[in-house]
Amino acid sequence: MIFDLDGTLADSNLDFEAMRREMELPPGQPLLEAIAALPEAAALECHRILKRHEQAGALAATPIEGARALLARLDRLRIRRAVFTRNSRAMALLTLERLDLPFSTIYAREDAPAEPDPTAILWASAAWRLSPAELAMVGDFTFDMAAGRAAGTRTLLFTAGEMGTVPGCELADDRGATLDEVAEILLRWADRSANRQPRSES
């Protein structure tokens, strides 16, 4: 199982529009892609701003209700899992360690192309010797669902209680309003796949 981090397992309360204003970027534009298109000096300044906001978010982050219980259930069934995040590796590690959300496999933006690129999912599939169809991508946004679709995995949208249309719903095979619901769906899917570990690693 592949999980997005912020908004799915942890709440860093990042204000992306505030970051765009500080970086003088157009509203609504994806940050990483917008920064990559800037001249070098401007990109470096934007990365400094991004790092400051991400660090503040990591230090203030709280676990999404049900996150630890979800991971514990996957551990008991020895179901493999990884984090795939657009965040930096340092801030992802800080968030996961602070919140006691253990993962041994993490794909951050320094490790693989960021979502919606599916590369990291395909790497996990190869490393685990499973077909993409035996995996699932769990996230709270369009980029997560698009990455899963592009990789050929099942896609599960965490809606955080929202019952109406939310970004990414059109690309999701299923949705869960709570992480307890997400867990039930994942375990149902896992029962129909070979996504089991031969030993107790996560």
C-alpha positions as CSV (number, residue, x, y, z in Angstrom):
1,M,0.0,0.0,0.0
2,I,1.3,3.4,-0.9
3,F,0.3,6.4,1.2
4,D,0.5,10.1,0.6
5,L,1.6,11.9,3.8
6,D,0.2,15.4,4.4
7,G,-3.6,15.4,4.5
8,T,-3.7,11.6,4.6
9,L,-1.7,10.4,7.6
10,A,-0.7,13.8,9.1
11,D,-2.1,17.3,9.2
12,S,0.7,19.9,8.8
13,N,-1.9,22.7,8.2
14,L,0.2,24.1,5.3
15,D,-1.2,27.2,3.7
16,F,-0.3,26.8,0.0
17,E,-1.9,30.0,-1.1
18,A,0.1,31.9,1.5
19,M,3.3,30.3,0.1
20,R,2.3,31.3,-3.4
21,R,1.7,34.9,-2.4
22,E,5.1,35.0,-0.6
23,M,6.8,33.5,-3.7
24,E,4.8,35.8,-6.0
25,L,3.4,32.8,-7.9
26,P,-0.1,32.7,-9.5
27,P,-2.9,31.4,-7.3
28,G,-3.7,27.7,-7.6
29,Q,-0.5,26.8,-9.5
30,P,1.2,23.6,-8.3
31,L,4.2,24.8,-6.3
32,L,6.9,22.4,-7.3
33,E,6.2,22.7,-11.0
34,A,5.9,26.5,-10.8
35,I,9.2,26.7,-9.0
36,A,10.9,24.4,-11.5
37,A,10.0,26.8,-14.3
38,L,11.6,29.8,-12.6
39,P,15.1,31.2,-13.3
40,E,17.7,29.8,-10.9
41,A,17.9,32.7,-8.5
42,A,14.1,33.0,-8.1
43,A,13.8,29.3,-7.8
44,L,16.4,29.2,-5.0
45,E,14.5,31.9,-3.1
46,C,11.2,30.0,-3.5
47,H,12.8,26.8,-2.2
48,R,14.0,28.7,0.9
49,I,10.4,29.9,1.5
50,L,9.1,26.4,0.9
51,K,11.6,24.9,3.3
52,R,10.6,27.4,6.0
53,H,6.9,26.6,5.7
54,E,7.4,22.9,5.4
55,Q,9.6,22.9,8.5
56,A,7.0,24.8,10.5
57,G,4.4,22.4,9.3
58,A,6.4,19.3,10.2
59,L,7.0,20.7,13.7
60,A,3.3,21.5,14.2
61,A,1.9,18.4,12.5
62,T,-0.6,16.2,14.2
63,P,-1.6,12.7,13.2
64,I,-4.9,12.3,11.3
65,E,-7.3,10.5,13.6
66,G,-7.0,6.7,13.0
67,A,-3.5,6.9,11.3
68,R,-1.7,4.9,14.0
69,A,-4.4,2.4,14.2
70,L,-4.4,1.9,10.5
71,L,-0.7,1.3,10.3
72,A,-0.9,-1.1,13.3
73,R,-3.6,-3.1,11.4
74,L,-1.4,-3.3,8.4
75,D,1.5,-4.4,10.5
76,R,-0.5,-7.2,12.1
77,L,-1.3,-8.6,8.7
78,R,2.2,-8.0,7.4
79,I,1.0,-5.8,4.6
80,R,3.8,-3.8,2.9
81,R,3.5,0.0,2.9
82,A,5.4,3.0,1.7
83,V,5.0,6.8,1.8
84,F,5.1,8.8,-1.5
85,T,5.1,12.5,-0.8
86,R,5.7,15.8,-2.6
87,N,7.4,16.9,0.6
88,S,11.2,16.9,1.1
89,R,12.7,13.7,2.6
90,A,14.0,15.6,5.7
91,M,10.6,17.1,6.5
92,A,8.8,13.8,5.8
93,L,11.1,12.0,8.2
94,L,10.7,14.6,10.8
95,T,6.9,14.4,10.6
96,L,6.8,10.6,10.6
97,E,9.2,10.4,13.6
98,R,7.5,13.1,15.6
99,L,4.1,11.5,15.1
100,D,5.3,7.9,15.6
101,L,4.1,6.8,12.1
102,P,6.8,4.3,11.2
103,F,7.7,3.6,7.5
104,S,10.9,2.0,6.2
105,T,10.2,2.9,2.6
106,I,9.8,6.6,1.8
107,Y,9.8,8.3,-1.6
108,A,10.2,12.1,-1.3
109,R,10.7,14.6,-4.0
110,E,14.5,14.1,-3.9
111,D,14.1,10.4,-4.5
112,A,11.6,10.3,-7.4
113,P,9.6,12.6,-9.6
114,A,6.8,14.1,-7.6
115,E,3.1,13.0,-7.9
116,P,1.3,12.9,-10.2
117,D,4.3,11.1,-11.8
118,P,3.9,7.3,-11.0
119,T,7.6,6.4,-10.9
120,A,7.8,5.9,-7.2
121,I,4.8,3.6,-7.2
122,L,6.4,1.5,-10.0
123,W,9.7,1.3,-8.0
124,A,7.8,0.0,-5.0
125,S,6.0,-2.5,-7.2
126,A,9.4,-3.8,-8.6
127,A,11.1,-3.8,-5.1
128,W,8.2,-5.8,-3.6
129,R,7.9,-8.1,-6.7
130,L,4.3,-7.3,-7.0
131,S,2.3,-6.1,-10.0
132,P,1.0,-2.5,-9.8
133,A,-2.5,-4.0,-9.8
134,E,-1.8,-5.7,-6.5
135,L,-1.0,-2.3,-4.9
136,A,-3.2,0.7,-3.9
137,M,-2.4,4.4,-3.8
138,V,-4.1,6.2,-0.8
139,G,-4.2,10.0,-0.8
140,D,-6.4,13.0,-0.3
141,F,-5.9,14.9,-3.6
142,T,-6.0,14.7,-7.4
143,F,-2.2,14.2,-7.7
144,D,-2.3,11.0,-5.5
145,M,-5.1,9.5,-7.5
146,A,-3.5,10.5,-10.9
147,A,-0.2,8.9,-9.9
148,G,-2.0,5.7,-8.9
149,R,-4.0,5.6,-12.1
150,A,-0.9,6.2,-14.2
151,A,0.9,3.3,-12.4
152,G,-2.0,0.9,-12.8
153,T,-2.8,0.6,-9.1
154,R,-6.1,0.8,-7.3
155,T,-6.8,4.3,-6.0
156,L,-8.4,5.2,-2.7
157,L,-9.3,8.8,-1.9
158,F,-9.4,9.9,1.8
159,T,-12.0,12.6,2.0
160,A,-11.5,13.6,5.6
161,G,-15.3,13.6,6.2
162,E,-16.3,15.4,3.1
163,M,-19.2,13.6,1.4
164,G,-19.6,15.7,-1.7
165,T,-17.2,16.1,-4.7
166,V,-13.6,16.6,-3.7
167,P,-10.5,17.0,-5.8
168,G,-9.5,13.6,-7.2
169,C,-12.8,11.8,-6.7
170,E,-13.2,11.2,-10.5
171,L,-9.9,9.2,-10.4
172,A,-10.7,7.2,-7.3
173,D,-11.7,3.6,-7.4
174,D,-13.2,4.0,-3.9
175,R,-13.2,6.6,-1.1
176,G,-13.2,6.7,2.7
177,A,-14.4,9.5,4.9
178,T,-12.3,8.3,7.8
179,L,-9.1,6.3,8.1
180,D,-11.1,3.5,9.7
181,E,-13.1,3.3,6.5
182,V,-9.9,3.5,4.5
183,A,-8.5,0.6,6.6
184,E,-11.6,-1.6,5.9
185,I,-11.4,-1.0,2.1
186,L,-7.6,-1.7,2.1
187,L,-8.0,-4.9,4.0
188,R,-10.8,-6.0,1.7
189,W,-8.6,-5.3,-1.3
190,A,-5.6,-7.0,0.4
191,D,-7.7,-10.2,0.9
192,R,-7.9,-10.4,-2.9
193,S,-4.2,-9.8,-3.6
194,A,-0.8,-11.1,-2.8
195,N,0.2,-7.9,-1.1
196,R,1.5,-9.7,2.0
197,Q,5.0,-9.7,3.5
198,P,7.0,-12.9,4.0
199,R,8.4,-11.4,7.2
200,S,7.6,-8.6,9.6
201,E,9.3,-5.6,7.8
202,S,7.2,-2.6,7.1
